[in-house]
Amino acid sequence: MNQYLESVDEITKELTTTLQSINKEEVALLLNEISKADKVFFVGVGRVLLSLKSVAKRLAHLGVNTYIVGQITEPAITEKDLLIVGSGSGETAFPLIIAKKAKQHNARVAHIGANPESSMREFADVFVRIPVTTKLNKPNEIPSVQPMTSLFEQSLLLLGDTLALIMIKEQQINMKNLWEFHANLE
């Protein structure tokens, strides 16, 4: 199982390099937007959406009103709300359409992606760059031995958990009390 340990080492080194390369000021701006919002909506596609669903769930555990765009109980977005868009390239059609729609309702938009020059920048009030290789193969991207955009999706999930931990520390939340927000119909 030498390949297993080698692969684990490669992946964890990539994640450490990536997470340490994210701009902490951009993260602070995103945290501020989350704290000001009445409701926080999330949109993405594919594996990015799976990561965002995990982030939404974790923030819900911390008392943030979170919604996934398209879920059956999704309420209306307003000027008091935040849409978080996950899109490495910033060019994915569905998130672009939703971001435009959110701006039409005067909501704030945060884009977490790898491409600062994307079409999404027209709609984003806040941008957090995860500087990894995308399908666009731009310069100054952290390369990956993993298939396709795995490093972006993993980093997005861990960024979400990092945001949650920062919120826990800043708000001095008792971790044991968080279990009251955990699903109990399981």
C-alpha positions as MATLAB code, in Angstrom:
seq = 'MNQYLESVDEITKELTTTLQSINKEEVALLLNEISKADKVFFVGVGRVLLSLKSVAKRLAHLGVNTYIVGQITEPAITEKDLLIVGSGSGETAFPLIIAKKAKQHNARVAHIGANPESSMREFADVFVRIPVTTKLNKPNEIPSVQPMTSLFEQSLLLLGDTLALIMIKEQQINMKNLWEFHANLE';
ca = [
       0.000    0.000    0.000;
       2.921    2.304   -0.624;
       0.884    4.079   -3.323;
      -1.772    4.872   -0.725;
       0.656    6.660    1.599;
       2.344    8.452   -1.318;
      -1.042    9.646   -2.608;
      -2.142   10.819    0.850;
       1.110   12.737    1.204;
       0.712   14.395   -2.210;
      -2.909   15.397   -1.563;
      -2.313   16.779    1.930;
       0.714   18.771    0.752;
      -1.372   20.272   -2.070;
      -4.138   21.190    0.368;
      -1.731   22.782    2.839;
      -0.075   24.829    0.099;
      -3.442   25.916   -1.289;
      -5.116   26.842    1.997;
      -2.050   28.800    3.115;
      -2.124   30.690   -0.207;
      -5.673   32.030    0.235;
      -5.676   35.746    1.021;
      -6.681   36.228    4.668;
      -8.132   39.694    3.934;
     -10.479   38.153    1.361;
     -11.525   35.573    3.956;
     -12.181   38.353    6.496;
     -14.386   40.171    3.974;
     -16.376   36.982    3.348;
     -16.822   36.383    7.077;
     -18.080   39.949    7.455;
     -20.623   39.428    4.669;
     -21.834   36.200    6.270;
     -22.211   37.872    9.665;
     -24.250   40.777    8.209;
     -26.619   38.640    6.133;
     -30.085   37.614    7.238;
     -29.923   34.580    4.966;
     -27.003   32.996    3.114;
     -27.696   31.214   -0.171;
     -25.260   28.890   -1.946;
     -24.994   28.018   -5.631;
     -22.633   25.814   -7.597;
     -22.736   22.735   -9.794;
     -21.324   19.223   -9.632;
     -18.739   18.434   -6.970;
     -18.469   22.134   -6.125;
     -22.139   22.059   -5.108;
     -21.471   19.030   -2.908;
     -18.734   20.960   -1.100;
     -20.998   24.001   -0.763;
     -23.794   21.884    0.700;
     -21.382   20.759    3.405;
     -20.368   24.362    4.088;
     -24.029   25.420    4.287;
     -24.777   22.619    6.730;
     -21.834   23.517    8.971;
     -22.785   27.214    9.020;
     -26.371   26.216    9.837;
     -24.974   24.417   12.891;
     -23.592   27.810   13.948;
     -26.985   29.482   13.649;
     -26.604   30.952   10.140;
     -29.789   30.742    8.034;
     -28.483   28.857    4.998;
     -30.200   27.742    1.796;
     -29.123   25.913   -1.334;
     -30.445   27.547   -4.490;
     -33.119   25.271   -5.913;
     -34.052   23.466   -2.712;
     -37.783   23.109   -2.304;
     -37.948   25.301    0.828;
     -35.777   28.099   -0.591;
     -37.197   31.523    0.378;
     -36.934   34.730   -1.641;
     -33.574   36.484   -1.650;
     -33.577   40.159   -0.594;
     -31.196   43.070   -0.158;
     -30.478   41.769    3.366;
     -29.061   38.485    2.078;
     -25.868   37.004    0.666;
     -25.383   34.604   -2.232;
     -22.175   32.578   -2.106;
     -21.164   31.297   -5.529;
     -18.685   28.457   -5.853;
     -17.140   28.310   -9.307;
     -13.474   27.680   -9.973;
     -13.540   29.165  -13.459;
     -16.192   31.784  -12.681;
     -17.629   30.984  -16.099;
     -20.134   28.229  -15.293;
     -23.489   29.238  -16.805;
     -25.941   28.384  -14.016;
     -24.070   30.178  -11.182;
     -23.610   33.218  -13.459;
     -27.346   33.384  -14.140;
     -28.168   33.044  -10.429;
     -25.612   35.709   -9.431;
     -27.116   38.120  -11.949;
     -30.586   37.387  -10.583;
     -29.402   37.944   -6.986;
     -27.985   41.351   -7.930;
     -31.352   42.251   -9.509;
     -32.825   41.719   -6.032;
     -30.039   43.851   -4.490;
     -28.485   40.936   -2.613;
     -24.755   40.820   -1.938;
     -22.746   38.231   -3.886;
     -19.555   36.498   -2.815;
     -17.623   34.430   -5.337;
     -15.223   31.729   -4.216;
     -13.196   30.741   -7.247;
      -9.805   30.444   -8.844;
     -10.124   32.970  -11.667;
     -10.130   36.647  -10.606;
     -10.718   37.755  -14.213;
     -13.875   35.723  -14.732;
     -17.309   36.845  -15.894;
     -18.467   36.424  -12.279;
     -16.513   39.540  -11.228;
     -19.299   41.662  -12.789;
     -21.657   40.442  -10.053;
     -19.354   39.727   -7.099;
     -19.087   42.152   -4.196;
     -16.474   39.915   -2.572;
     -14.047   37.486   -4.168;
     -12.067   34.796   -2.370;
      -9.473   33.198   -4.590;
      -8.511   29.571   -4.201;
      -5.449   29.767   -6.476;
      -5.489   26.272   -7.974;
      -5.429   24.885  -11.488;
      -8.818   25.051  -13.198;
     -10.107   23.910  -16.554;
      -8.805   27.253  -17.895;
      -5.142   26.540  -16.996;
      -4.304   30.154  -16.099;
      -0.849   31.267  -14.914;
      -0.041   31.459  -11.170;
      -2.231   28.484  -10.330;
      -1.156   25.784   -7.885;
      -0.821   22.560   -9.885;
      -2.312   19.268   -8.785;
      -1.565   15.602   -9.337;
      -5.269   14.919   -8.755;
      -7.818   14.531  -11.545;
      -9.631   17.512  -12.977;
     -10.558   20.106  -10.307;
     -10.442   17.901   -7.202;
      -8.056   20.278   -5.426;
     -10.495   23.183   -5.830;
     -13.450   21.205   -4.470;
     -11.460   19.876   -1.510;
     -10.064   23.325   -0.737;
     -13.547   24.830   -0.922;
     -14.812   22.344    1.654;
     -11.867   22.975    3.977;
     -12.204   26.737    3.528;
     -15.794   26.368    4.716;
     -14.681   24.420    7.772;
     -12.022   27.064    8.415;
     -14.674   29.805    8.255;
     -16.758   27.846   10.758;
     -13.839   27.415   13.157;
     -13.028   31.135   12.977;
     -16.679   31.932   13.765;
     -16.628   29.506   16.700;
     -13.509   31.156   18.107;
     -14.670   34.749   17.505;
     -18.130   34.126   18.966;
     -16.746   31.921   21.752;
     -19.250   29.203   20.888;
     -19.226   26.173   23.176;
     -18.618   23.236   20.851;
     -20.687   20.867   23.009;
     -23.711   23.134   22.548;
     -23.500   22.757   18.767;
     -24.970   19.263   18.969;
     -28.402   20.773   19.650;
     -28.394   21.990   16.020;
     -27.335   18.627   14.579;
     -29.903   16.575   12.666;
     -31.716   14.230   15.031;
     -34.007   12.332   12.635;
     -31.168   10.051   11.630;
];
